[in-house]
Amino acid sequence: MIDMGDSNGAADWAADWNEISEGLRKDLGAQIHTQWIRPIRPGSFEPGSGMLNLHLPSEFSANWVRERFADRLALAWKIVRPEVRSVTIAAAPRDADATRPRTTSPVPHAPAPAPRPALADSGNRISLDASQVFAGFITGQSNVLAYNAAQRMAAIEKPLFSPLYLKAATGQGKTHLLHAIGNAFAEVNPGARICYCPAEKFMNDFVSAIQRGDSMAFKARLRGFDMLLVDDIQFIIGKNSTQEEFLHTIDAILGSGKRLVVTSDRAPQALDGVDQRLLSRLAMGLVADIQPADIELRRAIIGARIATMRMGEVPEEVIEFLARTISRNVRELVGGLNKLMAYAQITGQKVTLPLAEEQLSDLLSANRRRITIDEIQRAVCQFYKVDRSEMSSKRRARAVVRPRQVAMYLAKVLTPRSYPEIGRKFGGRDHSTVIHAVRLIEDLRTRDADMDGDVRALLQQLES
C-alpha cells in the first residue's frame, strides 16, 4: 500500500493496481499472472519525474518481469494514472522501513534537506544500463551507418565528428546504441565520467536545481562529464530556459574536446520550436538515421534472441510469421517473442504457429497494415512487367499464369480475404483455382530459389 499521506490516497493506488493486475491476468493467463505479476507491489512514486517504482520479492523475478513486461506495465499504469510516465522494476528493499512504499514529493518548507539530483549520483557511470552493449545490437542495411558511427564515437581515438545525432522512430534501437556507446567508452577509458540522461530528466533536474538555488552546482556537475548521452532531445521543445542551458552545456562539452551523443525521433531541422543556435550545434556533427528494420533484419533479430534464450527450437514458419507480421518496431518484435517463449515454457506447450497467433493476437492486430489485393496486383505486374489486365484475363501463357498465381498466393498470405473473395478479384475465378495457385507457389518456394527470391522481394516491397 502506498503511503500518500493519508489512508484514502494509499487505498486509491492499491485499488488501481488491483485493476491493472486483473487486466494483465486476462491478457497473460492465470499461470504467468500468479507466478510473476501478482507478487508485484507498487513502491514509491516520484511526482517530479513521473516515475513509479515497482517491487518484486527477488532480484531474479524482478529481472524476469523487467525484461518481458516493463513496457506493458508502464502503459497500463499510464492509462489508469496519467501522472505515471515510467516505471522501474526492482527487488524489494530488505530494510523493513524501506519496504513501506511512499511518495518522494517534497513537503513545502520542510526542514529535511532536499534530495540530491540524479546527475549527482556517485561513480563514473551515471544511469548506464550495462546490459545494452554493441554485441547485442543486430545490424542490417537499415541501421549499419548508425552502428558504425556509434562505435567510432566510443573508440579511444578522438572521433572525426561531434556531436553524434541518432535519429530513429520509437523502438528501433537508438537508446540501445546510446547505452552501448557509454559502456564501450568506459571499457577503453576506465576513469572517464559518463552520464546517460533522458532529455525530460535533464529538464526536470535543471528546474529543480533552479528552485533549490543550486543551478551553478548543477551546471558544474553536468559539464564535468567526459561523455554526455542525451536521449529523446525532442522533449525539450518549447522549453526556452532549458534550451538555453542545454546550448551552453553543448558548447562547454564540445569546446573542451569531450563527447556528446543525442537521440531524437526526428531530424534536427524538423525540431519545431527549438532555438536556431541549438539546431546548428546539433546538426554540426554527424546525423545518423536508423530506418525501420526490414524483414531480413527482423529475422536476424529473432534468430539472435532465440539463441540467447536457449529455450529450444522455434519452427521456421513461426520465425517467418513474427518477422513478417510484427513490423512496426524492434521493441515490439522482441517483446512479442519473449511473451510467446515464456508462455510456452510455463505451460509446457510447443511453440507453434497457432500458439503464436493466439497469444500475440493484440500485438499482431496492431501491426498488421491493411494491404489490398489491388496493391498486390499492381506490385506483381510491375515486378514481372505484365499488363494489369492479365490478372483477370483468361490467357494461359506461362508468362502470364505464373505472375497471376504469385499474386493469388500473396493475396492469401497478406490479406484476410477468403479463397472465393480472392477468386472474384482475379476475373471471377473459382476458389479451387486460387487454392491450386497458393499450394503451387508454396511448393515452388521450397524447390526453386528464384521463385523464393521473387516472393521474398515482393513481400518486402508490399510490407515496407
C-alpha positions as CSV (number, residue, x, y, z in Angstrom):
1,M,0.0,0.0,0.0
2,I,1.4,3.4,-1.0
3,D,1.6,6.0,1.7
4,M,0.2,9.1,0.1
5,G,0.0,10.9,3.3
6,D,-3.5,9.5,4.2
7,S,-5.1,6.1,4.0
8,N,-7.5,7.2,1.3
9,G,-4.7,8.0,-1.1
10,A,-3.0,4.7,-0.3
11,A,-6.2,2.8,-0.9
12,D,-6.6,4.5,-4.3
13,W,-3.2,3.4,-5.5
14,A,-3.8,-0.2,-4.2
15,A,-7.2,-0.3,-6.0
16,D,-5.6,0.9,-9.2
17,W,-3.0,-1.9,-9.0
18,N,-5.7,-4.4,-8.4
19,E,-7.5,-3.2,-11.6
20,I,-4.3,-3.4,-13.6
21,S,-3.3,-6.8,-12.2
22,E,-6.7,-8.2,-13.1
23,G,-6.4,-6.9,-16.7
24,L,-3.0,-8.5,-17.0
25,R,-4.3,-11.8,-15.7
26,K,-6.8,-11.8,-18.5
27,D,-4.2,-10.9,-21.1
28,L,-1.4,-13.2,-19.9
29,G,-3.2,-16.1,-18.4
30,A,-3.6,-17.4,-14.9
31,Q,-0.2,-19.2,-14.7
32,I,2.0,-16.3,-15.7
33,H,0.0,-13.9,-13.7
34,T,0.1,-16.0,-10.5
35,Q,3.9,-16.6,-10.7
36,W,5.2,-13.2,-12.0
37,I,2.6,-10.4,-11.9
38,R,0.6,-10.9,-8.7
39,P,3.7,-10.6,-6.5
40,I,4.4,-7.1,-7.7
41,R,3.9,-4.4,-5.2
42,P,3.8,-0.6,-6.0
43,G,6.6,1.2,-4.3
44,S,7.4,4.9,-4.1
45,F,6.1,7.4,-6.7
46,E,8.2,10.4,-7.8
47,P,5.8,13.2,-8.9
48,G,8.6,15.3,-10.4
49,S,9.8,12.7,-12.9
50,G,6.5,10.7,-13.0
51,M,8.4,7.5,-12.1
52,L,6.7,4.7,-10.2
53,N,8.8,2.1,-8.5
54,L,7.5,-1.5,-8.6
55,H,8.9,-4.2,-6.3
56,L,9.2,-8.0,-6.5
57,P,10.3,-10.4,-3.9
58,S,13.7,-11.3,-5.5
59,E,16.2,-10.0,-8.0
60,F,15.6,-12.9,-10.3
61,S,11.9,-12.3,-10.5
62,A,12.5,-8.5,-11.0
63,N,14.9,-9.2,-13.8
64,W,12.5,-11.6,-15.5
65,V,9.5,-9.3,-15.3
66,R,11.6,-6.2,-16.3
67,E,12.8,-7.9,-19.4
68,R,9.4,-9.1,-20.6
69,F,6.7,-6.8,-19.2
70,A,8.3,-3.4,-18.4
71,D,6.7,-1.7,-21.4
72,R,3.3,-3.4,-20.8
73,L,3.3,-2.4,-17.1
74,A,4.3,1.2,-17.9
75,L,1.5,1.5,-20.4
76,A,-1.1,0.0,-18.1
77,W,-0.2,2.5,-15.3
78,K,-0.2,5.4,-17.7
79,I,-3.7,4.5,-18.8
80,V,-5.0,4.3,-15.2
81,R,-2.9,7.2,-13.8
82,P,-1.7,9.7,-16.4
83,E,0.8,11.2,-13.9
84,V,2.8,8.0,-14.2
85,R,5.2,8.4,-17.1
86,S,7.5,5.5,-16.5
87,V,8.1,2.6,-14.1
88,T,11.2,0.9,-12.6
89,I,11.1,-2.8,-11.6
90,A,13.5,-4.0,-8.9
91,A,13.7,-6.4,-5.9
92,A,12.0,-5.0,-2.8
93,P,14.4,-3.3,-0.3
94,R,15.3,-5.6,2.6
95,D,15.1,-2.8,5.2
96,A,11.7,-3.1,6.8
97,D,11.1,0.6,6.7
98,A,12.2,0.8,3.1
99,T,9.6,-1.8,2.1
100,R,6.8,0.6,3.1
101,P,6.2,2.4,-0.2
102,R,5.9,6.2,-0.2
103,T,5.9,9.2,-2.5
104,T,9.0,11.2,-2.8
105,S,7.4,14.6,-3.4
106,P,9.0,17.1,-1.0
107,V,6.9,18.8,1.7
108,P,6.9,22.6,1.2
109,H,9.2,24.4,3.8
110,A,10.1,21.0,5.3
111,P,13.4,21.2,7.4
112,A,14.7,18.0,5.9
113,P,17.4,18.5,3.2
114,A,16.3,18.3,-0.4
115,P,17.2,15.1,-2.3
116,R,20.3,15.2,-4.5
117,P,19.6,15.5,-8.2
118,A,20.0,12.4,-10.4
119,L,23.1,13.9,-12.1
120,A,24.9,13.9,-8.7
121,D,24.9,10.1,-8.5
122,S,28.2,8.7,-7.2
123,G,30.5,6.7,-9.5
124,N,31.7,7.3,-13.1
125,R,28.8,5.7,-14.9
126,I,25.6,7.5,-14.4
127,S,22.4,5.6,-15.2
128,L,24.1,3.4,-17.8
129,D,22.4,0.0,-18.5
130,A,25.3,-2.4,-18.5
131,S,23.2,-5.0,-20.5
132,Q,22.9,-2.7,-23.5
133,V,26.2,-3.3,-25.4
134,F,27.3,-3.4,-29.1
135,A,27.5,-7.2,-29.1
136,G,23.7,-7.4,-28.5
137,F,22.8,-5.0,-31.3
138,I,22.0,-6.8,-34.6
139,T,22.8,-4.8,-37.7
140,G,21.3,-4.7,-41.1
141,Q,21.2,-2.3,-44.0
142,S,18.7,0.0,-42.1
143,N,21.0,0.7,-39.1
144,V,24.6,-0.1,-40.1
145,L,25.6,3.6,-40.6
146,A,24.3,4.5,-37.1
147,Y,26.1,1.4,-35.6
148,N,29.4,2.2,-37.2
149,A,29.2,5.9,-36.2
150,A,28.3,4.8,-32.6
151,Q,31.4,2.6,-32.5
152,R,33.6,5.4,-33.7
153,M,32.2,7.7,-31.0
154,A,33.0,5.0,-28.4
155,A,36.6,4.3,-29.6
156,I,39.6,5.6,-27.7
157,E,40.7,7.7,-30.7
158,K,39.1,11.1,-31.0
159,P,36.1,10.9,-33.5
160,L,36.1,12.9,-36.6
161,F,32.7,14.2,-35.8
162,S,30.9,15.6,-32.7
163,P,28.2,15.6,-31.7
164,L,26.7,12.3,-32.9
165,Y,22.9,12.7,-33.6
166,L,21.0,9.4,-33.8
167,K,17.6,9.7,-35.4
168,A,15.1,6.9,-35.2
169,A,11.4,6.2,-34.6
170,T,10.3,4.6,-31.3
171,G,11.6,1.1,-30.7
172,Q,14.2,1.0,-33.5
173,G,17.3,0.8,-31.2
174,K,18.6,4.3,-30.7
175,T,18.5,4.0,-26.9
176,H,20.3,0.7,-27.0
177,L,23.1,2.3,-29.1
178,L,23.3,5.2,-26.7
179,H,24.0,2.8,-23.7
180,A,26.3,0.7,-25.9
181,I,28.4,3.8,-26.7
182,G,28.7,4.6,-23.0
183,N,29.6,1.1,-22.0
184,A,32.2,0.7,-24.7
185,F,33.8,4.1,-24.0
186,A,34.0,3.1,-20.3
187,E,35.9,0.0,-21.2
188,V,38.6,1.8,-23.1
189,N,38.6,4.8,-20.7
190,P,38.1,3.3,-17.2
191,G,38.4,6.6,-15.4
192,A,36.1,8.5,-17.7
193,R,32.9,10.1,-16.3
194,I,29.9,9.1,-18.4
195,C,26.3,10.2,-18.0
196,Y,23.2,8.9,-19.7
197,C,20.3,11.3,-19.2
198,P,16.8,11.4,-20.9
199,A,16.1,14.9,-22.1
200,E,13.0,15.1,-20.0
201,K,15.1,14.2,-16.9
202,F,17.6,16.9,-17.8
203,M,14.8,19.4,-18.0
204,N,13.3,18.3,-14.6
205,D,16.6,18.2,-12.8
206,F,17.5,21.7,-14.2
207,V,14.2,23.1,-13.0
208,S,14.6,21.5,-9.6
209,A,18.2,22.9,-9.3
210,I,16.9,26.4,-10.0
211,Q,14.2,26.0,-7.4
212,R,16.8,24.9,-4.8
213,G,19.1,27.7,-5.8
214,D,21.6,25.1,-6.9
215,S,21.8,25.8,-10.6
216,M,25.6,26.6,-10.6
217,A,26.4,23.3,-9.0
218,F,24.1,21.5,-11.4
219,K,25.9,23.1,-14.4
220,A,29.3,22.3,-13.0
221,R,28.4,18.6,-12.5
222,L,26.9,18.3,-15.9
223,R,29.9,19.8,-17.7
224,G,32.3,17.7,-15.7
225,F,31.4,14.5,-17.6
226,D,33.7,13.2,-20.3
227,M,30.8,11.8,-22.3
228,L,27.2,13.0,-22.2
229,L,24.4,10.9,-23.7
230,V,21.1,12.7,-24.0
231,D,18.0,10.6,-25.1
232,D,14.9,11.9,-26.8
233,I,16.0,15.5,-27.3
234,Q,12.6,16.4,-28.8
235,F,11.2,16.6,-25.3
236,I,12.9,20.0,-24.6
237,I,11.0,21.6,-27.5
238,G,9.4,24.8,-26.3
239,K,11.3,25.0,-23.0
240,N,13.3,28.2,-23.6
241,S,15.3,28.2,-20.3
242,T,16.1,24.5,-20.7
243,Q,17.2,25.0,-24.3
244,E,19.4,27.9,-23.3
245,E,21.1,25.8,-20.6
246,F,21.5,22.8,-22.9
247,L,23.0,25.1,-25.6
248,H,25.6,26.3,-23.1
249,T,26.2,22.7,-22.0
250,I,26.9,21.6,-25.6
251,D,29.3,24.5,-26.1
252,A,31.2,23.7,-22.9
253,I,31.4,19.9,-23.7
254,L,32.4,20.3,-27.3
255,G,34.7,23.2,-26.6
256,S,36.7,21.1,-24.1
257,G,37.0,18.2,-26.5
258,K,34.5,15.9,-24.7
259,R,32.0,13.7,-26.4
260,L,28.2,14.3,-26.9
261,V,25.6,11.9,-28.3
262,V,22.0,12.8,-28.6
263,T,18.9,10.9,-30.0
264,S,15.6,12.0,-31.3
265,D,12.6,10.7,-33.3
266,R,13.2,13.4,-36.0
267,A,16.0,15.2,-37.8
268,P,17.4,18.4,-36.2
269,Q,15.7,20.5,-38.9
270,A,12.3,19.0,-38.1
271,L,12.5,20.1,-34.4
272,D,10.0,22.9,-34.4
273,G,10.2,25.3,-31.6
274,V,13.9,24.8,-31.0
275,D,16.4,27.7,-30.9
276,Q,18.3,28.0,-34.2
277,R,21.6,28.2,-32.3
278,L,20.8,24.8,-30.7
279,L,19.7,23.3,-34.1
280,S,23.0,24.5,-35.5
281,R,25.0,22.8,-32.8
282,L,23.0,19.5,-33.1
283,A,23.5,19.4,-36.9
284,M,27.2,20.3,-37.0
285,G,28.4,16.8,-36.3
286,L,27.0,13.6,-37.9
287,V,23.3,12.8,-38.2
288,A,22.9,9.1,-38.5
289,D,19.5,7.7,-39.4
290,I,18.1,4.4,-38.2
291,Q,15.4,3.2,-40.6
292,P,12.7,0.7,-39.6
293,A,14.1,-2.8,-39.7
294,D,13.4,-4.6,-42.9
295,I,12.2,-8.2,-42.9
296,E,15.7,-9.6,-43.2
297,L,16.9,-7.7,-40.1
298,R,13.8,-8.7,-38.2
299,R,14.5,-12.4,-39.0
300,A,18.1,-11.9,-37.8
301,I,17.0,-10.2,-34.6
302,I,14.6,-13.1,-33.8
303,G,17.3,-15.7,-34.5
304,A,19.8,-13.9,-32.2
305,R,17.2,-13.6,-29.5
306,I,16.3,-17.2,-29.6
307,A,19.9,-18.2,-29.5
308,T,20.5,-16.3,-26.3
309,M,17.3,-17.6,-24.6
310,R,18.3,-21.3,-25.1
311,M,14.8,-22.4,-24.7
312,G,14.5,-25.0,-27.5
313,E,13.9,-24.7,-31.2
314,V,11.4,-22.4,-32.8
315,P,9.9,-23.6,-36.1
316,E,11.0,-21.6,-39.2
317,E,7.3,-20.9,-40.0
318,V,6.9,-19.1,-36.6
319,I,10.1,-17.0,-37.1
320,E,8.9,-16.1,-40.6
321,F,5.4,-15.2,-39.3
322,L,6.7,-13.0,-36.5
323,A,9.2,-11.3,-38.8
324,R,6.6,-10.6,-41.4
325,T,3.8,-9.5,-39.1
326,I,5.4,-7.5,-36.3
327,S,7.0,-4.8,-38.3
328,R,6.3,-1.5,-36.5
329,N,9.4,-1.6,-34.3
330,V,12.1,-3.9,-32.9
331,R,11.0,-3.5,-29.3
332,E,7.5,-4.9,-30.1
333,L,9.1,-7.7,-32.1
334,V,11.4,-8.8,-29.2
335,G,8.6,-8.3,-26.7
336,G,6.2,-10.5,-28.7
337,L,8.9,-13.2,-28.9
338,N,9.6,-13.0,-25.2
339,K,5.9,-13.4,-24.4
340,L,5.5,-16.3,-26.7
341,M,8.5,-18.2,-25.4
342,A,7.6,-17.5,-21.7
343,Y,4.1,-18.8,-22.2
344,A,5.3,-21.9,-24.0
345,Q,7.8,-22.6,-21.2
346,I,5.5,-22.1,-18.3
347,T,2.6,-24.1,-19.8
348,G,4.8,-26.8,-21.3
349,Q,3.4,-26.3,-24.8
350,K,5.4,-26.4,-28.0
351,V,6.0,-23.2,-29.9
352,T,3.7,-23.5,-32.9
353,L,2.2,-21.1,-35.4
354,P,-1.4,-21.4,-33.9
355,L,0.0,-20.7,-30.5
356,A,1.8,-17.6,-31.8
357,E,-1.4,-16.4,-33.4
358,E,-3.4,-17.0,-30.3
359,Q,-1.0,-15.5,-27.7
360,L,0.0,-12.4,-29.8
361,S,-3.3,-11.6,-31.3
362,D,-3.5,-8.0,-29.9
363,L,0.1,-7.2,-31.0
364,L,-0.4,-8.8,-34.4
365,S,-3.6,-6.8,-35.0
366,A,-1.9,-3.5,-34.1
367,N,1.0,-4.2,-36.5
368,R,-1.0,-5.6,-39.4
369,R,-1.1,-3.0,-42.2
370,R,-4.1,-3.3,-44.4
371,I,-2.8,-4.4,-47.8
372,T,-5.3,-4.7,-50.5
373,I,-5.5,-7.1,-53.4
374,D,-5.3,-4.2,-55.8
375,E,-2.0,-3.2,-54.3
376,I,-0.7,-6.7,-54.6
377,Q,-1.8,-7.0,-58.3
378,R,-0.1,-3.7,-59.1
379,A,3.1,-4.7,-57.4
380,V,3.2,-8.1,-59.1
381,C,2.5,-6.7,-62.6
382,Q,5.3,-4.1,-62.1
383,F,7.7,-6.7,-60.9
384,Y,7.1,-9.2,-63.7
385,K,6.4,-6.5,-66.3
386,V,3.0,-7.6,-67.3
387,D,-0.2,-5.6,-68.0
388,R,-2.6,-5.2,-65.1
389,S,-5.4,-6.6,-67.2
390,E,-3.6,-10.0,-67.2
391,M,-4.6,-10.5,-63.6
392,S,-8.2,-11.0,-64.7
393,S,-7.7,-12.3,-68.3
394,K,-8.3,-15.9,-69.4
395,R,-4.9,-16.2,-71.1
396,R,-2.9,-19.4,-70.2
397,A,0.5,-18.4,-71.4
398,R,3.2,-19.2,-68.8
399,A,4.5,-15.6,-68.8
400,V,1.0,-14.5,-67.6
401,V,-0.1,-17.5,-65.5
402,R,2.9,-17.6,-63.1
403,P,2.6,-13.9,-62.1
404,R,-1.1,-14.3,-61.6
405,Q,-0.5,-17.4,-59.3
406,V,2.1,-15.4,-57.3
407,A,-0.4,-12.6,-56.9
408,M,-3.1,-15.1,-55.7
409,Y,-0.6,-16.5,-53.2
410,L,0.3,-13.1,-51.9
411,A,-3.3,-12.2,-51.6
412,K,-3.9,-15.2,-49.3
413,V,-0.8,-14.5,-47.2
414,L,-1.2,-10.8,-46.8
415,T,-4.9,-10.2,-46.7
416,P,-7.8,-11.8,-44.6
417,R,-9.8,-12.5,-47.8
418,S,-11.2,-16.0,-48.4
419,Y,-10.4,-18.1,-51.4
420,P,-13.7,-17.2,-53.1
421,E,-13.2,-13.5,-52.5
422,I,-9.7,-13.7,-54.0
423,G,-11.0,-15.6,-57.0
424,R,-13.6,-12.8,-57.7
425,K,-10.7,-10.2,-57.8
426,F,-9.0,-12.3,-60.4
427,G,-11.6,-12.3,-63.1
428,G,-14.2,-14.3,-61.2
429,R,-12.1,-17.5,-60.9
430,D,-13.3,-20.4,-58.8
431,H,-12.0,-20.8,-55.3
432,S,-10.3,-24.1,-56.3
433,T,-8.1,-22.2,-58.8
434,V,-6.9,-20.0,-56.0
435,I,-6.2,-23.0,-53.7
436,H,-4.2,-24.6,-56.5
437,A,-2.2,-21.4,-57.1
438,V,-1.4,-21.0,-53.4
439,R,-0.3,-24.6,-53.0
440,L,1.8,-24.5,-56.1
441,I,3.7,-21.3,-55.1
442,E,4.2,-22.7,-51.6
443,D,5.8,-25.8,-53.2
444,L,7.9,-23.9,-55.7
445,R,9.3,-21.7,-52.9
446,T,10.8,-24.9,-51.3
447,R,12.3,-26.1,-54.6
448,D,13.1,-23.1,-56.7
449,A,15.4,-20.5,-55.3
450,D,14.5,-17.9,-58.0
451,M,10.8,-18.2,-57.1
452,D,11.5,-17.9,-53.4
453,G,13.6,-14.8,-54.1
454,D,10.8,-13.3,-56.2
455,V,8.3,-13.8,-53.4
456,R,10.6,-12.5,-50.7
457,A,11.3,-9.4,-52.8
458,L,7.5,-8.8,-53.3
459,L,6.8,-9.4,-49.6
460,Q,9.4,-6.9,-48.6
461,Q,8.1,-4.3,-51.1
462,L,4.5,-4.7,-50.0
463,E,5.2,-4.7,-46.3
464,S,7.6,-1.7,-46.2
